[in-house]
């Protein structure tokens, strides 16, 4: 894995901290990884299969 720096608005950070506090994720980094993965699944990787039949 590579380390990146990410700037987020304060409400996003508070929401992430709430998810961690409520045990949805073990830490902020994992919550962000899941969010990025889900975004890429829909927006980037999902589009490569649009219109293809398998």
Secondary structure as the mmCIF struct_conf table of DSSP 4:
data_model
#
loop_
_struct_conf.conf_type_id
_struct_conf.id
_struct_conf.beg_label_comp_id
_struct_conf.beg_label_asym_id
_struct_conf.beg_label_seq_id
_struct_conf.end_label_comp_id
_struct_conf.end_label_asym_id
_struct_conf.end_label_seq_id
HELX_RH_AL_P HELX_RH_AL_P1 UNK A 10 UNK A 21
TURN_TY1_P TURN_TY1_P1 UNK A 22 UNK A 23
BEND BEND1 UNK A 24 UNK A 27
HELX_RH_AL_P HELX_RH_AL_P2 UNK A 28 UNK A 40
HELX_RH_PI_P HELX_RH_PI_P1 UNK A 41 UNK A 45
HELX_RH_3T_P HELX_RH_3T_P1 UNK A 46 UNK A 49
TURN_TY1_P TURN_TY1_P2 UNK A 50 UNK A 51
#
